[in-house]
Amino acid sequence: MDQMLPRPVKRIYFFLLLLNLTVLLSGCFFFSSSKENLSVTPGKPSKDLYKIQKIYIQSFTGPNVAETEKLFFETVEEQEIFTFLDRLPNDYHDLTIMRLEVIDSNIWENEEKLLEYESLREVVKSSTDTIKRRNAIISIKVSLYEAESGKLLLRKLYSQPFQQIYIGEESINNLMDQKMEIQRLTKLLIYQLLTDIHERESEPVEMELEIGQGEGFISRYLLNFGEDRIKKGNRFVRSGDYERAKWMWQLVLYKPNKNESLDVYKINRASAYYNLGVVHNKQGKWLEAANMFSLANRLNQKLKYAQAWGNSMQKWLDEHKSASDFVDNLSPSKPEISKGKVQTVQKETIKLEPVKMNDSKKLGLLERNDQLLLKARELWPLEPAFKYGVPQPVQLDKPGVLLEDPELEMEVDDITIPVKDDDAILGDDLIKKVPSQSGQ
């Protein structure tokens, strides 16, 4: 029968057979490569002496409380972790009393003008000169008591900070409504709140590492194979070798792969920064992690990157609030001004000239542009750490982070990481120190 089929029909059969084989192999790769999307556990919490089973909410107060309460119970139903009671029962055994107070529920926006640099515009691909920066902060104070004894089990302020930049007319026009944004952030905070209480008895939430973006038609449009160096770094994380993982991701930051296009390298560069931030978070280095997330967000404005930045900065603030000399150390020193003379201090800026540059330099413009920086001072304007001074920039001369070039430090009013304006972002001397990978 096969001999009776016309040649065009045979070709169609052969093409369908080849297509089925490709789909089958892709499916096998999907299940094997899904392990590359690793997750990192941010520190295992200690077991508490109590076990929460039933919760009765004694009070729910604060601004916008009706909407927050509605979202709270919606999240409770979705998460299905605890049993919440409508009324106080007669039997207090295994019962926990909860008090909730909404402290903040605010959202606001700022509009900025994108500087007219043709080189930068080539990378941003924006037809407008407007940047919109959205800020929001949700805070809820939670108190838990043991019903039988009245013992305080937990008293904690949970905050959900958020800041993101939107570039270009299309991005701004498609911006989520402010009310919906508040609802999204509130539900996210409530989810984290309930999970945090639950994690005292179970496994903590994990942050997933990214695998980057593969080059080629299949990776772009069918199944993303990821970037080999990023995935190799992820495997080092799985084996517990965080320092070698950092070095692998720094190789991505050093230069793109051969024939790697600018748009793919931009995604991979952002993923490398994000993965560095995840590992720094795992190690409790909140400020370093926030810097990495901010750099990732400058290249690729993802909500996940902005969310991770805000959470890391919140953890850093919570960790430093207890330091008695914190404000004194951050108080800026006043410049000495001679009597009878007027002294002006001008902030040095970098001239971004519209010249032909390679991919690394183009992306370097995005990373150094302070307009695209996520600014902690706008989210916490009254915090002493940002009202009277700023933390010192992260020292970038250690393994696992980028080298520092003080001449290219763009932003002195907030958290930033300076980047070298060279063909390669990292120096050759750093690459030579990469640990041996023989046998890996």
GULUMTOR-406475 format. One record per residue: x, z, y of N, C-alpha, C in turn. Coordinates in steps of 0.05 Angstrom, whole numbers, plus 5000, padded with zeros to 4 digits. Layout:
N
XZYXZYXZY
...
end
This chain:
440
501750004976500050005000501750005025
504050145023505850165045506949885053
507249715032508249445038506149275052
503549345048501449185060501049245090
502049465099501649545127503249375146
502149295168503649135188505949295199
507949165210510349295221509649475244
507849395263507149575285505949845276
504249825254503050065244505150245232
507050125218509250285206510750435228
511250295250512650425272511050665283
508450625285506750845295506851085276
506751035249506951245229509651385232
511751225235514451345237514651525262
513451425284513551585309511951845306
509651835293508052085289509552275271
510852175250512452345232514752475247
516052325265518252435280517152645300
514852595312513652785331512953045317
511753025292511053275277513553435270
515653285263518153425256519353575280
519153445304520153565329518553825335
515853805333514254045338514854265319
515254195293515954395273518554535279
520654375286523154495293522954665319
521354575338520954725363519654995357
517754995338516455245331518355435318
520155335301522155505289524055615310
524755455329526555545351525155765367
522555715372521055915388521156195376
520656205350520656465337523356585335
525456415333528156525331529256595358
528556435379529656485405528056685421
525656755411524156955426525557225426
527457265407528957515407530857525431
531457285443533257275466531957405490
529357415491527957535514527957835510
530457945511530858225504529758405525
529458655517528558855536530459085535
530659225558532459455560530859705566
531359905551529860155554531160315576
529760375598530960525621531060825616
532460905596532861195591530561325577
531061455555528861585539528161855551
525561895557524862145570524862375550
525162615560525162855543522262925535
521963045512519363125502518363365518
515863355526514663585540513463775520
512964015529511964225512508964205508
507664025522504764005520503963725510
501563715499500563455489497863415502
497563195517495163145531493262975513
490863075510488862935494486362865511
485263065524482863025540483563105569
482462945588483062995617480363015632
480163215649477863235667478963225695
477963035712478863005739477263195757
478663395767477363605783476863505812
478763345823478463255850479862985853
478762825871479862555877479462525907
481662555923481362565952483362365965
483062335992484862176007483561926018
485061756033483961516045483361306024
481261146030480460936012480061035983
478961275981478761405955476661275937
474461175949472361055932473460815917
474860635931475960395918478160475898
479760665905481960755888480860875862
478761035865477461165842476260955823
475060755834473960535818476160395803
478360325816480560195803481860375782
481860635787483060825768481560805741
478960815742477460825717477360545704
477660335720477960065708480560055692
482660165703485260165690485160345665
483860565667483560755644482260615621
480160455626478760315605480460095592
482159965609483859755599486159865582
487260095591489560205577488860365552
486660495552485660645528487760835517
488960995535490961195526489661475524
488261555545487161825546484061815546
482862045538480062085540479362235565
477862115583477062245608474162335606
473662585614471062695612469562685638
466862625637465262615661464562885672
464463085655463763355664465563565649
465863795661467464005650466164125625
467464115602466164225578466464525577
464964645559465064935555467665015540
468664845522471064895507473464775521
475364945529477664855544480064785526
479664805500481864755481482864465483
485464425486486664155488485564005513
484764145533483764015557485764035580
486063815595487863815618486263755643
486863895664485563855690487363685707
486263475719487863305736486663305765
488463315784487763285812489263045824
487862865837488962625848488562615878
490662555893490362535923491762275931
490262095943491361845954492761915980
495361855981496961916005497161676024
497761446012498061196027496660966013
495460796028494360546018494260346040
496660236046496960066070498259796063
497459596078498659326075498859206102
501159076108501458936134503358706130
503358526150504958286149506458236175
508758106172510358016195510957726193
510857586215511557296215514257266228
515957096216518657046227519056746228
520956666245521556386247524156326231
523956116214526256036198528155886216
530655976216532755856233533055566226
533455406246533655116243536455036233
536955066207539454976195538754766175
539654526179538954316160539954366132
542354486131543454546104541754746089
540754946103538955136090536255016083
535254846101532654726096532754536072
535054426067535354246044534854406018
535654656017535354825993532554945993
531555036015528955166017526754966012
527154716021525154506019522554586031
522754676056520354766071519754576094
517254516098516454336119515654486144
515854756143515054916166517355106173
517255216197519455396205518455686204
516255736189515056006189515656146163
516356406165516656586142514656806146
513156876125511357106126512357316107
512657556117513657786101511357976097
510558016073508358196067509458466057
508458676068509358946060506859106052
507259286032505059456023506259706011
504859926013505660176000503260325991
503160395966501060555954502260805943
501161035950502261295940499961475932
500261595908498261775897499662025887
498762265896499862515886498262615862
499562675841498262755816499063035809
497063205802497563475792496063505765
497463615745496263665719496463955712
494364065702494264355695493164385666
494164585653492964655627490464815632
488164725621485564845628485365135619
486365195595486065465584487665675600
490165605607491865805620492165755650
491565515660491965455688494865385694
496565355674499365285677499765005689
501464995709502164725720503864565701
502964335694504364165675505963945689
504863845711506163625725505163615754
506963585773506263525800508263325811
507263085817509062865823507662665842
509262555860508262345878509062075867
507161915860507661645850507261445873
509261275876509161075898509560795886
508060605898508360325890509060165915
511660135921512459975945512459685938
512059515958512059225953512859085978
514658895976515258715998516058445987
514958235998515657965989515557776013
517257566011517357366033516057106022
514756966039513456716032514356506052
515556286042516756086059515255826056
514555706078513255446078510255466080
509055256090506155246095504555276069
505355146048503855156023503955436011
506255566011506555836001504856036017
504856006043503356196060500356146058
499555896056496655846053495555936027
497155946006496256035980496656335975
497356475997497856765995495356915986
495657105968493457265959492157425982
489557445981488057606001489157886001
489258016025490458276028488958486011
486258466011484658655995485358625965
485558385956486258335928489058435922
490858405941493658495937493658805934
492158935952491959235950490859315922
488859175913487659235887489759195865
491258975867493258915846495359135845
496359215869498459415870497459695862
494959755869493760005862493460025831
492459815819492159825790494959835776
496959705787499559715776500660005778
500260135801501160415804499660595784
497060565781495560735763496460685734
496960435728497960375701500660525696
502460505715505060645712504660945711
502761045727502261335727501361435699
499361295688498361375662500461335640
501961115643504061065623506261275624
506961365648508961565651508161825638
505661905641504662145628504662105597
503861875589503761815560506561805548
508561705563511261665552512661925546
511562145555512762405549512462455519
510762295506510462335477511062085461
511661855475512061605460514361455472
514661205464516861035474516360945502
518460935519518160855547517860555550
516860475573516560195579519260065582
519459815574522059675575521959455595
524259395607524559165625525758935610
524458705611525358475596527558325611
529558245596531658065607530657785607
531657625626530957345627532957175612
532156935603533956755589534856525606
533756505630534556285648532956035641
533955805651532555555648534555345636
533655225614535355015602535054755616
537154585614537154325627536054125607
535053905616534053695599530953685598
529953465588527053415588525453625572
526453685548525053865530524854145543
527154245553527154515566525454525591
525354305605523854295630520854285626
520054125606517154065604515854145578
517354205557516154265531516754555523
519254625518520054885509522654955521
522755175536525155265550527155385531
529555255528531655355510533355565524
533155595550534755795565537555705570
539055865584541855805590543655965571
545555825559547155935537548756185546
549956175570551556405579549756655584
547356605595545556825600544656945574
543956775554543056875529545357025514
547756935517550057075505550357355517
549957375543550057635556547757815546
545457695541543257855529543957955502
545357805486546157895459548158135462
549858125482551658345486550058605493
547958565508546158795515544958905489
544158735471542958825446544958985429
547458915432549459065417550459305432
549459345457550259585472552659545490
553759305491556159245507555359145534
554559325552553459255578555659115596
558059215595560159105613560758815606
560858755580561358475573558958295580
556558415578554258265586554358195616
555258385632555558335661557558105666
559658115651561657905655560557625648
558957605627557757345620555957245642
554357425654552557345675554157275700
556457405704558057335727559257055724
559756965699560656695695558556495705
556056565701553956395712554056385742
554556615755554756635784557256495794
559356475777561856345786561456055791
560155915773559655625777557555535757
556255305763554255205745555555065721
554055025700554954865678555354575686
556854425670557354145676554753995676
554353835698551953665701549353835704
549654085711547254255716546154195744
543654125746542454055772542054295789
541754245816541554475835539054645829
536754515823534354675819534454845794
535754745773536054905749538155125753
540355065767542355275772541255495790
539455415808538255615826536655815809
535155725790533655895772535456075755
537555955744539456105727541056305743
541656235767543156425784541456675790
538856615796536956835801536657005776
536456885753536157035728538557205722
540957105729543457255725543457505742
542657475768542457705786540357905775
538057795766535957975757536958135732
538258005713539258145690541258355697
542958295717544858505726543358745737
541258685752539558905762538259075740
537358945719536159085697538159275684
540559185680542659355667543459585686
543759525712544359735731542059945731
539559855729537360045727537560215703
538260095680538660235655540660455659
542760405674544960595678544360795701
542060775713541360955735542660895761
543660645764544960565790542760415806
541060575819538660465832539360275855
541260355872541960195895543259935887
545059945867546259695858544159515846
542259625831540159475819538459335840
537759495861536159385883537559145896
540159165900541558945912541458695895
541758735869541558495851538758375851
536758545851533958435852533458285878
534558385900534158255926535557985926
537957975915539357715913537857515896
536757615874535157435857532757335872
531457505888529057425903529657235925
532057245937532757055958532856765946
533756745922533956475909531256385898
529756575887527256495874525156715880
523256665898521456875907519356935885
520057105866518257195845517157465852
514657505845513457775849514957985832
515857895808517258085791519758185804
521258005817523758085830523158275853
521158215869520458385892519558655882
517958655861516958905850519259085840
521158955826523459105815525159215837
525459065859527059155882525759405894
523059395899521659625911521859875893
521459835867521560065849524360195848
526460025849529160135848529860285874
528960175897529360315922527860575923
525460585912523860835911525361035894
526460955871527961145854530461245868
531761065883534161155898533461355919
531161315933530361505954529561775941
528061765919527262015906529762175897
531762035888534162165878535762295901
535662185925537262285947535862465966
533162495963531662665981532462955979
533463035955534063315951536863395962
538463195970541063255981540863376009
541963616013541663756038543063626061
545363496055546863366077546363066079
544162976067543662686066543362566094
541762696110541162586137543662596154
545162816153547562836169549562626162
549862556137551762356129550962076138
548362036142547361776149547061746179
547361956195546961936224549061756236
548261546250550261366261551961496283
554461426284556261526304555861356330
555761496353555361356378557961236388
557960986397560360856407561260986434
563861006437564961116461564860906484
563660986506563360796529564660926553
566460776564567960876588566060896611
566461106628564761156651565060936671
562760846681562760636701562860356690
562960326664563060066651560660036633
559759786631557559726613558659576590
558259676566559359556542557059446525
557159196518555159076501556459006474
554859046453555858986426554058766415
555358546408553858316398554358296368
552158246353552358226324553457946317
555657946301556857696294555157556273
554757306277553257146258554956916248
554156806226555556586213554256326222
555856136230554855876237554455706212
551955636207551355466184551155176193
553255026189553254756199552054566179
550554356188549354166170551353966159
553054066142555153896130554553866100
555653666088555253616059556753836043
555353966025556454186010555754155981
557354285964556654285936554454495930
553554505905551254675898551854965904
554255065897554855345901554655425930
555655255948555455325976552655315987
551055125977548255115986546755365978
547155455953545855695945546955945959
549555925966550756145981549456186008
548455966020546955996045544456166042
543056126020540656276014541356576010
543456625995544256895989545257056013
546356906033547457046056545457056079
543256916077541356906099539757166101
540157316122538857576125535857556129
534857316136531957286139530557306112
531957236090530757246064531357506050
532557696064533157966052530658136051
530258276028528158476026529158726040
527758816060528759026079527359286074
528959486065527859746058526759886083
527859836106527059976131524159906138
523259676131520459596138518459736120
519259806096517459946077517460246082
519760356089519960646093521060696122
519460636142520560656170521060936179
519761136166520161416175522061576157
523061446136524961586119527661616134
528761856134531361896147533561706138
533461636113535561456102535561186116
533261106127533060846140532460866170
531561106178530961136207533461196223
535261356211537661446225540261306215
540061166194542461036183541660896157
543660776145543260636120545360716100
544760686074546860736054549160536057
551460616049553760436050553360206030
554259966038553959746019555359805993
554359685972555459735945558359615945
560259775935562959675932563059475910
564059235916563859015897566558945885
568359135882570959085871571159195843
568959275830569059385804567959185784
568759205758567759025738564759035736
563458805733560658805730559058745755
560458725779559058645803560858445819
559758325839561158115854563258235872
565258065878567258135897566258135926
567358305942566458335970568258185989
567058066009568557936030567358046056
568658246069567458376093566858176115
568357956117567957776139565257636138
564057626114561557486111559157676108
559457916117557158106115555158046137
552857956129550857856148549058066159
548358266144546258456152547358736153
547358866177548359136179546059336183
543659246185541359426189539959496164
540759396141539359446116541159406093
539959416069541559386045542159096040
544659026036545358746031547858726014
548358496004550858445989552058196001
554458206012555757976022556757796000
556857526005557657335985559757155997
561657085981563856915991562856635996
563956506016563256226022565356046011
565656045985567655875972566155685953
567755495942566455325922565455485899
566855685890565955875870565456145884
563256265876562556515890564356745882
565456735858567356945849570156835850
572157015854574956935856576056885828
578156715826579356655801580556905788
581657095805582857335794580857505778
578257485786576257645772575657525745
575557255744574857125719577057175699
579557185707581757235689581557505675
580057685687579857955676577457975656
576157755650573857765632574857855605
573558055593574458155566574457935546
576157955526576357755505573757745490
572957505483570457465469570957345441
573357375432574057265406572457395384
571457235366569957355344567057405351
566257345376563457395383561857145377
end
